[in-house]
């Protein structure tokens, strides 16, 4: 099911440009690291999701790269995004899914900070927010909404940039002044998009969630090797499915182990809402 009803909050101007939305979908997710990230996050999510059909809200879900595989696996997903251009991309991709998966998908246009109102106060078994917090100067209002949309016992899944490793990317590009600045002001360029991103820490994000009754259950690394290879100039063949599968297997293993997850470019935190609300 597709619900095109737009809500009052306008789209984020960062993603309102159709050309940027298209470049993000076609370039970021079609690359080796984009495919690996989707694979790794999907398998990490399956460790915590209840059996299908669960109700899943993907806040800032863009073109549905993370939630559409869940719809294909039998879950009922709602993709909420402020950008009409991104939802157009989602609509195109959704049409390529089997009819039964399409029937389990809903698209809503709204800012994440208005998620509870946009979903009419509905509570979900899982609320996802992947690759969004880094674009926000203050993630607190969005965190509050993610938790408000989660039913007691449900999970909140957040993937965000790792503030502890923000100096690595500019250093690998030999941008030494940017690397030095990143130790104390953990921001970095988002590759290929021409915008800046902000990093978070596991402890800091966990504290924000805990203030809204969500306890950290587990956290994982993402992009432990493949991103640093790309920044270091090592070529990767997007069409080499065998290598993509091999990289994904290594990344999935590294994401669960120290010290590897500590040096990942991003991390994936799973929180669970306390049984009482």
C-alpha positions as CSV (number, residue, x, y, z in Angstrom):
1,X,0.0,0.0,0.0
2,X,1.3,3.5,-0.9
3,X,0.1,6.5,1.0
4,X,1.2,9.7,-0.7
5,X,-0.4,12.1,1.8
6,X,2.0,14.8,2.6
7,X,2.2,16.3,6.1
8,X,2.7,19.9,7.2
9,X,6.4,19.9,7.7
10,X,8.3,20.8,4.5
11,X,10.9,18.5,3.0
12,X,14.5,18.9,4.2
13,X,16.1,21.2,1.5
14,X,19.2,19.0,1.5
15,X,17.3,16.2,-0.1
16,X,14.6,18.1,-2.0
17,X,16.8,18.3,-5.1
18,X,15.8,15.3,-7.4
19,X,19.3,15.2,-8.9
20,X,20.9,14.8,-5.4
21,X,18.3,12.2,-4.5
22,X,19.0,10.3,-7.7
23,X,22.8,10.5,-7.1
24,X,22.4,9.3,-3.6
25,X,20.4,6.3,-4.6
26,X,22.3,5.4,-7.8
27,X,25.8,6.2,-6.5
28,X,25.9,5.7,-2.8
29,X,23.8,2.4,-2.6
30,X,25.1,0.9,-5.8
31,X,28.7,1.0,-4.8
32,X,30.4,-1.9,-3.0
33,X,30.3,-0.1,0.3
34,X,26.6,0.7,-0.2
35,X,25.7,-2.8,-0.9
36,X,27.8,-4.1,2.0
37,X,26.2,-1.7,4.4
38,X,22.7,-2.8,3.4
39,X,23.7,-6.4,3.8
40,X,25.3,-6.0,7.2
41,X,22.6,-3.8,8.7
42,X,19.9,-6.3,7.4
43,X,21.5,-9.2,9.1
44,X,22.1,-7.3,12.3
45,X,18.4,-6.2,12.3
46,X,17.3,-9.8,11.9
47,X,19.0,-10.7,15.2
48,X,16.6,-8.3,17.1
49,X,13.4,-8.1,15.1
50,X,10.4,-10.3,16.2
51,X,9.2,-12.9,13.7
52,X,7.3,-11.6,10.7
53,X,5.0,-9.8,10.4
54,X,6.3,-7.0,12.6
55,X,5.3,-3.4,12.1
56,X,8.5,-1.4,11.1
57,X,8.8,2.4,10.8
58,X,11.8,3.6,8.8
59,X,12.4,7.3,9.7
60,X,14.4,9.1,7.0
61,X,14.0,5.9,5.1
62,X,14.7,7.5,1.7
63,X,14.3,5.1,-1.2
64,X,13.7,2.1,1.1
65,X,17.0,0.4,0.8
66,X,16.9,-0.9,4.4
67,X,13.2,-1.4,4.8
68,X,12.2,-3.0,1.5
69,X,14.2,-6.1,2.2
70,X,12.2,-6.4,5.4
71,X,9.0,-6.1,3.4
72,X,10.2,-8.9,1.2
73,X,10.9,-10.9,4.4
74,X,7.3,-10.6,5.4
75,X,7.3,-7.4,7.6
76,X,4.9,-4.5,7.3
77,X,7.0,-1.4,6.7
78,X,6.3,2.3,6.7
79,X,8.9,4.5,5.1
80,X,8.7,8.1,6.4
81,X,10.9,10.8,4.7
82,X,10.6,14.6,4.4
83,X,11.8,14.6,0.8
84,X,9.3,14.1,-2.1
85,X,12.3,13.4,-4.4
86,X,13.5,10.6,-2.2
87,X,10.0,9.1,-2.0
88,X,9.8,9.3,-5.8
89,X,12.9,7.1,-5.8
90,X,11.3,4.8,-3.3
91,X,8.1,4.6,-5.4
92,X,10.1,3.5,-8.4
93,X,12.0,0.9,-6.5
94,X,8.9,-0.4,-4.8
95,X,7.3,-1.1,-8.2
96,X,10.0,-3.7,-8.8
97,X,9.1,-5.8,-5.7
98,X,6.7,-8.7,-5.8
99,X,3.1,-7.7,-5.4
100,X,2.8,-9.1,-1.9
101,X,5.8,-7.1,-0.7
102,X,4.4,-3.9,-2.2
103,X,1.1,-4.5,-0.3
104,X,3.1,-4.5,3.0
105,X,4.7,-1.1,2.3
106,X,3.5,2.4,3.1
107,X,5.2,5.7,2.1
108,X,4.7,8.9,4.1
109,X,6.1,12.3,3.6
110,X,7.0,14.0,6.8
111,X,10.0,15.2,8.8
112,X,11.2,12.7,11.4
113,X,10.7,15.3,14.1
114,X,6.9,15.0,13.3
115,X,6.9,11.2,13.1
116,X,4.4,10.5,15.9
117,X,1.8,12.9,14.4
118,X,2.5,11.7,10.8
119,X,1.7,8.1,11.9
120,X,-1.3,9.2,14.0
121,X,0.2,8.0,17.2
122,X,0.7,4.4,16.1
123,X,3.3,2.4,17.9
124,X,5.7,0.1,16.0
125,X,7.6,-3.1,16.8
126,X,10.7,-1.5,15.4
127,X,11.7,2.0,14.5
128,X,14.7,2.5,12.2
129,X,16.7,5.6,11.7
130,X,19.8,4.9,9.6
131,X,22.2,7.5,8.3
132,X,20.1,10.5,9.5
133,X,21.5,11.8,12.8
134,X,24.7,13.0,11.3
135,X,22.9,15.6,9.2
136,X,21.3,17.2,12.4
137,X,23.0,19.8,14.6
138,X,20.9,18.5,17.5
139,X,19.5,15.0,17.3
140,X,17.6,15.2,20.5
141,X,14.1,16.1,19.0
142,X,14.4,13.3,16.5
143,X,15.5,10.8,19.2
144,X,12.4,11.7,21.2
145,X,10.2,11.0,18.3
146,X,11.8,7.6,17.5
147,X,11.2,6.5,21.0
148,X,7.7,7.8,21.1
149,X,6.8,5.7,18.0
150,X,8.2,2.5,19.5
151,X,5.8,0.2,21.4
152,X,6.9,-1.1,24.8
153,X,9.3,-4.0,24.2
154,X,10.0,-2.8,20.7
155,X,13.4,-1.8,19.3
156,X,15.0,1.4,18.1
157,X,17.7,0.9,15.4
158,X,20.0,3.8,14.7
159,X,23.0,3.8,12.4
160,X,25.2,7.0,12.6
161,X,28.7,8.2,12.1
162,X,31.3,7.2,14.6
163,X,32.7,10.4,16.2
164,X,35.7,8.4,17.5
165,X,37.0,7.8,13.9
166,X,36.1,11.0,12.1
167,X,39.8,11.9,11.6
168,X,40.6,8.8,9.6
169,X,38.9,9.7,6.3
170,X,40.6,13.1,5.9
171,X,43.9,11.6,7.0
172,X,43.7,8.9,4.3
173,X,43.1,11.7,1.8
174,X,46.2,13.5,3.2
175,X,44.0,16.4,4.3
176,X,46.0,16.8,7.5
177,X,44.5,20.0,8.8
178,X,41.0,18.6,8.5
179,X,42.1,15.4,10.2
180,X,43.6,17.4,13.1
181,X,40.4,19.4,13.5
182,X,38.3,16.3,13.5
183,X,39.7,15.1,16.8
184,X,37.9,17.8,18.7
185,X,35.1,18.8,16.2
186,X,34.0,15.4,14.8
187,X,32.5,16.4,11.5
188,X,33.4,15.1,8.0
189,X,32.5,15.4,4.4
190,X,29.8,13.0,3.2
191,X,31.5,11.4,0.1
192,X,30.0,12.5,-3.2
193,X,27.2,14.6,-1.7
194,X,28.9,17.9,-1.0
195,X,27.5,18.1,2.6
196,X,29.0,17.7,6.0
197,X,28.1,15.1,8.6
198,X,28.4,15.0,12.4
199,X,29.5,12.0,14.4
200,X,28.0,10.5,17.5
201,X,29.3,8.2,20.2
202,X,27.8,5.0,21.5
203,X,27.7,6.2,25.1
204,X,26.2,9.6,24.1
205,X,23.5,8.1,21.9
206,X,22.7,5.5,24.5
207,X,22.2,8.3,27.1
208,X,19.8,10.1,24.8
209,X,17.8,7.0,24.3
210,X,17.8,6.1,27.9
211,X,16.2,9.4,28.8
212,X,13.2,8.2,26.8
213,X,12.9,4.7,28.3
214,X,15.1,2.9,25.7
215,X,18.0,0.8,26.9
216,X,21.0,-0.1,24.7
217,X,20.7,-3.8,23.9
218,X,23.7,-4.1,21.6
219,X,25.8,-2.1,19.2
220,X,27.7,-3.1,16.1
221,X,30.3,-1.5,13.8
222,X,29.5,-0.8,10.1
223,X,32.0,-0.2,7.3
224,X,35.0,-1.4,9.3
225,X,37.2,-2.1,6.2
226,X,35.5,-1.3,3.0
227,X,35.2,2.4,3.6
228,X,38.8,2.9,4.6
229,X,39.8,1.0,1.4
230,X,37.8,3.4,-0.7
231,X,39.2,6.5,1.1
232,X,42.7,5.1,0.7
233,X,42.3,4.9,-3.0
234,X,42.0,1.1,-3.4
235,X,39.7,0.4,-6.4
236,X,36.7,-1.8,-5.8
237,X,34.7,-3.3,-8.6
238,X,31.0,-2.7,-8.1
239,X,30.1,-5.4,-10.5
240,X,32.2,-8.1,-8.8
241,X,29.5,-9.9,-6.9
242,X,31.9,-12.5,-5.5
243,X,34.1,-9.9,-3.9
244,X,31.1,-8.0,-2.6
245,X,29.9,-11.2,-0.9
246,X,33.4,-11.8,0.5
247,X,33.7,-8.3,1.9
248,X,30.2,-8.5,3.4
249,X,31.1,-11.7,5.3
250,X,34.2,-10.1,6.7
251,X,32.4,-6.9,7.6
252,X,29.6,-8.8,9.3
253,X,32.1,-10.7,11.5
254,X,34.1,-7.6,12.3
255,X,31.0,-5.6,13.2
256,X,30.5,-7.9,16.3
257,X,34.1,-7.9,17.6
258,X,36.4,-5.6,19.4
259,X,38.6,-3.9,18.6
260,X,37.3,-3.9,15.0
261,X,33.9,-2.4,15.7
262,X,35.6,0.4,17.6
263,X,37.4,1.7,14.5
264,X,34.4,1.4,12.2
265,X,33.4,4.6,10.3
266,X,29.8,4.2,11.6
267,X,28.1,2.2,14.2
268,X,24.7,0.6,14.5
269,X,23.0,0.7,17.9
270,X,20.0,-1.4,18.9
271,X,17.9,-0.2,21.8
272,X,14.9,-1.8,23.4
273,X,12.0,0.1,25.0
274,X,11.2,-0.8,28.5
275,X,8.1,-3.0,28.9
276,X,6.3,-0.3,30.7
277,X,5.5,2.9,28.9
